[in-house]
Amino acid sequence: MPQRHARLDSTMLDRLLVRPGWTRTVLVRRSTAGALAFLAAVLFVRDAAATDRVPIVVAARDLAPGRPLQPEDVRIAGYEPGTVPNGVITDIDDATTHTVAGPIRAGEPLTDVRLLTPRLAGAALGSADGRIVPVRLTDAAVTDLLREGDIVDVLTVQADGDGGEQSARILTTDSVVVLISEKDARQRSSDRVVLVAMSPEDATAVAAASLVSSLTVTFH
């Protein structure tokens, strides 16, 4: 009978199969132990990374502007430290004291400039001393055309002298619309409120004029 020679190109499986049974058992045990040790290391690293995540408040559903936040609207999610946005809200109780200033998608982090907070006016104007003024426009159709983020001038009319003639008066320029109240079938269209960010001086003039005069805006 011709003698069988070991193939020079034999695979690891071939070599394992020609070993005695006890040798194969030891190798299998060692391989299994090595695989389990590697898996344990991977799980440890993953759990450590998860532990290092920063808990922040995110939207639990799509949110519309003008909506006062409720506990069911938000949830806590873990973010890696390097991906946490500036001004993010980290406490659900804090989030539910505010109103949504613009559309927010489910899963989106809630920050101070996406909610009606003191920092929203400053962020909109690029100035730390910004103010937000509620304005009811005379023409409800103009209110329907406005969108959050629009740059507008606020105007009123004033009497010229004793003749009773009236002319336009610009109260503020380059102001930013931050929120428009939603339409409600139970109220008149003219009751909708537009929140506009502007400087403290202009805010005083606009607020005073809104008590006695009709207001409108022009778009940039």
Phi, psi and chi 1 to 4 in degrees:
 res  aa     phi    psi   chi1   chi2   chi3   chi4
   1 MET       -  131.4  179.3  179.6  -66.1      -
   2 PRO   -66.7  142.2   23.2  -33.5      -      -
   3 GLN   -77.1  134.0 -175.8  177.8    0.4      -
   4 ARG   -84.3  136.0  -62.4 -178.0   60.7 -176.4
   5 HIS  -111.8  143.6  -63.2  -79.4      -      -
   6 ALA   -65.7  134.1      -      -      -      -
   7 ARG   -70.7  134.9  -67.7  175.2   53.8 -171.0
   8 LEU   -68.3  -25.3  -64.1  177.7      -      -
   9 ASP  -101.4   26.3   60.3  -14.1      -      -
  10 SER   -64.5  146.4   59.0      -      -      -
  11 THR   -85.7  171.0   63.8      -      -      -
  12 MET   -60.5  -37.5 -179.2   62.2   70.1      -
  13 LEU   -64.2  -40.5  180.0   59.7      -      -
  14 ASP   -60.3  -45.3  -65.8  -29.0      -      -
  15 ARG   -64.6  -36.9  -63.6  174.0 -174.3  174.8
  16 LEU   -67.6  -36.7 -177.9   61.0      -      -
  17 LEU   -71.7  -28.2  -68.7  175.6      -      -
  18 VAL   -86.4   -6.3  -60.9      -      -      -
  19 ARG   -76.1  158.2  -69.9  177.0  179.8  -91.7
  20 PRO   -60.7  158.0  -21.0   31.0      -      -
  21 GLY   -58.4  -44.3      -      -      -      -
  22 TRP   -65.1  -32.1   66.8  -90.2      -      -
  23 THR   -68.1  -41.3  -53.6      -      -      -
  24 ARG   -62.3  -39.1  -68.6 -161.0  -58.8  -90.6
  25 THR   -62.8  -43.0  -59.0      -      -      -
  26 VAL   -62.9  -43.2  171.5      -      -      -
  27 LEU   -64.2  -41.8  -72.6  174.1      -      -
  28 VAL   -62.9  -42.7  169.9      -      -      -
  29 ARG   -63.7  -42.1  -72.1  178.5  177.2  175.2
  30 ARG   -64.9  -42.0  -71.9  177.5  177.9  176.3
  31 SER   -63.2  -42.4  -60.9      -      -      -
  32 THR   -64.4  -42.8  -57.3      -      -      -
  33 ALA   -62.9  -40.0      -      -      -      -
  34 GLY   -64.7  -41.0      -      -      -      -
  35 ALA   -64.7  -41.6      -      -      -      -
  36 LEU   -65.4  -37.8  -68.6  175.1      -      -
  37 ALA   -65.0  -40.3      -      -      -      -
  38 PHE   -64.7  -43.3  175.5   76.0      -      -
  39 LEU   -61.8  -41.2  178.7   60.1      -      -
  40 ALA   -62.6  -38.7      -      -      -      -
  41 ALA   -65.3  -41.5      -      -      -      -
  42 VAL   -63.0  -44.5  170.3      -      -      -
  43 LEU   -64.6  -36.5  -67.3  175.9      -      -
  44 PHE   -64.4  -45.5  174.5   79.4      -      -
  45 VAL   -63.9  -41.0  171.9      -      -      -
  46 ARG   -65.0  -44.4 -172.6 -169.8   68.0  176.1
  47 ASP   -64.8  -36.7  -67.9  -18.4      -      -
  48 ALA   -65.5  -40.4      -      -      -      -
  49 ALA   -65.4  -40.2      -      -      -      -
  50 ALA   -65.0  -36.2      -      -      -      -
  51 THR   -66.0  -31.2  -56.8      -      -      -
  52 ASP   -79.0   -6.8  -68.7  -20.0      -      -
  53 ARG   -67.7  148.4  -71.1  176.7  175.3  -94.6
  54 VAL   -95.2  124.8  178.2      -      -      -
  55 PRO   -76.7  124.1   26.2  -31.3      -      -
  56 ILE  -132.2  165.1   65.6  173.3      -      -
  57 VAL   -90.8  129.2  179.9      -      -      -
  58 VAL  -126.1  163.1  -57.9      -      -      -
  59 ALA   -72.3  132.4      -      -      -      -
  60 ALA   -85.0  -12.1      -      -      -      -
  61 ARG  -157.3  170.5   64.3 -174.4   74.6  178.5
  62 ASP   -64.4  133.7  -71.1  -11.3      -      -
  63 LEU  -119.2  137.7  -58.4  175.2      -      -
  64 ALA   -96.4  151.0      -      -      -      -
  65 PRO   -60.0  148.0  -20.2   31.5      -      -
  66 GLY    83.0    2.7      -      -      -      -
  67 ARG   -90.4  120.8  176.7 -170.5  177.6   93.3
  68 PRO   -66.4  129.2  -18.8   31.6      -      -
  69 LEU   -69.6  137.0  -76.1  174.0      -      -
  70 GLN  -113.0  158.2  -55.8  -62.1  -39.2      -
  71 PRO   -54.1  -34.6  -27.5   35.7      -      -
  72 GLU   -75.6   -7.6   60.3  -90.5   20.0      -
  73 ASP   -83.5  -13.5  -65.8  -31.1      -      -
  74 VAL  -132.4  162.3  -65.0      -      -      -
  75 ARG  -151.9  169.1   61.4 -178.7  176.6   84.5
  76 ILE   -96.8  135.5  -66.1  -68.1      -      -
  77 ALA  -133.3  149.5      -      -      -      -
  78 GLY   -93.5  129.1      -      -      -      -
  79 TYR  -121.2  144.5  -91.0   59.8      -      -
  80 GLU   -64.7  142.9  -65.9 -177.6    2.9      -
  81 PRO   -51.4  -38.3  -27.3   35.0      -      -
  82 GLY   -76.2   -7.2      -      -      -      -
  83 THR  -110.2    2.9   63.9      -      -      -
  84 VAL   -75.6  124.4  176.7      -      -      -
  85 PRO   -67.2  156.1  -14.8   27.9      -      -
  86 ASN   -67.7  144.1  -68.0  -28.3      -      -
  87 GLY    71.0   20.1      -      -      -      -
  88 VAL   -71.5  148.1   73.0      -      -      -
  89 ILE   -86.1  132.8  -53.0  -61.9      -      -
  90 THR  -115.3   -2.7   58.3      -      -      -
  91 ASP  -127.1  125.4 -177.7   79.0      -      -
  92 ILE   -62.9  -39.5  -72.4 -177.4      -      -
  93 ASP   -62.0  -35.9  -70.1  -21.6      -      -
  94 ASP   -67.6  -42.1 -178.2   23.0      -      -
  95 ALA   -62.7  -39.4      -      -      -      -
  96 THR   -77.9    5.4   52.9      -      -      -
  97 THR   -95.7    3.7   62.9      -      -      -
  98 HIS  -121.5  170.6  -61.7  -63.6      -      -
  99 THR  -114.3  143.4  -61.4      -      -      -
 100 VAL   -69.2  129.4  179.3      -      -      -
 101 ALA   -93.8  -17.9      -      -      -      -
 102 GLY  -156.8  167.0      -      -      -      -
 103 PRO   -58.9  136.2  -19.6   31.2      -      -
 104 ILE  -130.3  129.9  -60.9  177.1      -      -
 105 ARG   -83.3  152.9  -72.9  -66.7 -171.6 -173.0
 106 ALA   -56.9  133.0      -      -      -      -
 107 GLY    89.2   -8.2      -      -      -      -
 108 GLU   -78.3  134.9 -176.4  177.4  -20.3      -
 109 PRO   -62.3  142.9  -21.4   32.6      -      -
 110 LEU   -92.7  122.5  -90.2   60.9      -      -
 111 THR  -116.9  167.3   63.2      -      -      -
 112 ASP   -64.8  -22.3   51.2    0.9      -      -
 113 VAL   -91.7   -1.9  -64.4      -      -      -
 114 ARG   -98.9   -3.4  -58.2  -55.0  -58.3  -85.1
 115 LEU  -123.7  161.5  -53.9  175.4      -      -
 116 LEU   -76.4   94.7  -70.3 -178.9      -      -
 117 THR  -131.4  167.2   67.9      -      -      -
 118 PRO   -56.6  -25.5  -26.7   35.5      -      -
 119 ARG   -82.5  -13.0  -67.5 -168.1   59.8 -177.4
 120 LEU   -63.5  -45.7  178.0   59.0      -      -
 121 ALA   -62.3  -43.0      -      -      -      -
 122 GLY   -62.9  -39.8      -      -      -      -
 123 ALA   -67.8  -37.8      -      -      -      -
 124 ALA   -68.2  -36.7      -      -      -      -
 125 LEU   -96.3  -13.7  -63.2  175.4      -      -
 126 GLY    72.9   25.0      -      -      -      -
 127 SER  -139.2  139.5  172.0      -      -      -
 128 ALA   -72.4  -18.1      -      -      -      -
 129 ASP  -106.2   26.7   60.6   -9.2      -      -
 130 GLY   -67.0  156.9      -      -      -      -
 131 ARG  -129.1  155.3  -60.3  -70.8 -173.4  -88.2
 132 ILE  -115.1  126.8  -65.5  177.4      -      -
 133 VAL  -117.9  129.3 -178.7      -      -      -
 134 PRO   -79.0  131.5   26.2  -30.3      -      -
 135 VAL  -130.8  134.6  174.1      -      -      -
 136 ARG  -106.6  117.3  -76.3 -173.0  172.1   87.3
 137 LEU   -83.0  146.2  -57.9 -178.2      -      -
 138 THR   -63.8  -41.7  -57.6      -      -      -
 139 ASP   -96.9  111.3 -169.4  -17.2      -      -
 140 ALA   -65.1  -26.6      -      -      -      -
 141 ALA   -65.4  -32.8      -      -      -      -
 142 VAL   -67.4  -40.1  175.7      -      -      -
 143 THR   -59.4  -39.8  -56.7      -      -      -
 144 ASP   -63.2  -28.8  -67.6  -22.0      -      -
 145 LEU   -81.7  -20.5  -66.4  173.8      -      -
 146 LEU   -71.3  149.7  -74.9  172.5      -      -
 147 ARG  -135.5  152.3  -63.4  -67.8 -178.7  -90.1
 148 GLU   -57.8  134.1  -70.9   82.8    6.1      -
 149 GLY    96.6   -9.8      -      -      -      -
 150 ASP   -64.4  141.2  -76.7  -15.1      -      -
 151 ILE   -96.7  125.4  -51.2  -61.6      -      -
 152 VAL  -137.1  161.4  -62.1      -      -      -
 153 ASP  -108.8  140.0  -59.7  -21.7      -      -
 154 VAL  -102.6  128.4 -179.2      -      -      -
 155 LEU  -124.4  156.4  -62.1   83.7      -      -
 156 THR  -139.8 -174.9 -173.7      -      -      -
 157 VAL  -119.3  149.9  -66.9      -      -      -
 158 GLN  -138.8  151.4   63.5 -179.5    7.5      -
 159 ALA   -78.3  139.7      -      -      -      -
 160 ASP  -103.1  106.7  -68.4  -24.7      -      -
 161 GLY    66.4 -153.5      -      -      -      -
 162 ASP   -92.6   -4.2  -62.2  -29.7      -      -
 163 GLY   -77.8   -9.9      -      -      -      -
 164 GLY    82.0   -2.1      -      -      -      -
 165 GLU   -71.4  148.0  -64.4 -176.7   -1.7      -
 166 GLN  -119.9  148.7  -65.7 -176.6  -31.4      -
 167 SER  -138.5  159.3   62.1      -      -      -
 168 ALA   -72.8  145.1      -      -      -      -
 169 ARG  -130.6  124.2  175.4 -169.1  172.2 -164.0
 170 ILE   -83.9  120.0  -61.0  175.6      -      -
 171 LEU   -88.9  -34.5  -61.5  171.9      -      -
 172 THR  -158.9  148.7  177.8      -      -      -
 173 THR  -121.9  160.4   61.5      -      -      -
 174 ASP    54.6   38.2  -61.6  -33.7      -      -
 175 SER   -89.2  160.3  -62.3      -      -      -
 176 VAL  -119.0  127.4 -178.1      -      -      -
 177 VAL   -75.1  123.9  176.1      -      -      -
 178 VAL  -110.0  -18.2  -64.1      -      -      -
 179 LEU  -165.6  140.4  179.9   65.7      -      -
 180 ILE  -123.1  128.0  -56.0  109.6      -      -
 181 SER   -64.5  149.0   63.4      -      -      -
 182 GLU   -71.4  156.3  -66.2 -175.5  -77.0      -
 183 LYS   -70.9  141.3  -72.7 -175.2  176.6 -179.5
 184 ASP  -134.5  122.7 -170.2  -26.5      -      -
 185 ALA   -62.8  -19.1      -      -      -      -
 186 ARG   -85.9   -7.7  -65.0  169.7  -62.3  179.4
 187 GLN  -125.6  163.5   65.2 -179.1   11.7      -
 188 ARG   -73.1  150.9  -62.1  173.9  -58.8  173.5
 189 SER   -60.7  -33.0  -63.8      -      -      -
 190 SER   -70.6   -9.6   58.1      -      -      -
 191 ASP   -85.1   -6.8  -71.9  -23.3      -      -
 192 ARG   -67.1  143.7  -65.1  180.0   67.4 -165.5
 193 VAL  -112.3  138.8  175.3      -      -      -
 194 VAL  -112.3  125.7 -179.9      -      -      -
 195 LEU   -95.6  125.0  -61.6 -174.1      -      -
 196 VAL  -124.4  130.7 -173.7      -      -      -
 197 ALA   -90.2  134.4      -      -      -      -
 198 MET  -157.0  178.4   59.4 -169.5   69.6      -
 199 SER   -72.2  160.6   69.3      -      -      -
 200 PRO   -58.3  -40.6  -25.0   34.4      -      -
 201 GLU   -64.4  -46.0  -63.0   78.1   11.0      -
 202 ASP   -67.7  -33.8  -69.5  -18.8      -      -
 203 ALA   -61.3  -40.1      -      -      -      -
 204 THR   -64.2  -43.7  -59.4      -      -      -
 205 ALA   -66.1  -42.6      -      -      -      -
 206 VAL   -68.3  -43.2  171.1      -      -      -
 207 ALA   -61.8  -40.7      -      -      -      -
 208 ALA   -67.5  -43.2      -      -      -      -
 209 ALA   -65.7  -31.8      -      -      -      -
 210 SER   -66.2  -18.6   67.6      -      -      -
 211 LEU   -78.6  -24.6  -61.4  175.8      -      -
 212 VAL  -129.6   -9.4  -65.2      -      -      -
 213 SER  -131.7  161.3  -55.4      -      -      -
 214 SER   -81.0  143.9  -61.9      -      -      -
 215 LEU  -124.2  148.7  -60.0  178.6      -      -
 216 THR  -145.9  176.9 -169.9      -      -      -
 217 VAL  -133.9  155.5  -63.4      -      -      -
 218 THR  -115.7  146.7   56.5      -      -      -
 219 PHE   -92.6  148.4  -65.9   76.7      -      -
 220 HIS   -91.6      -  -78.0 -134.9      -      -
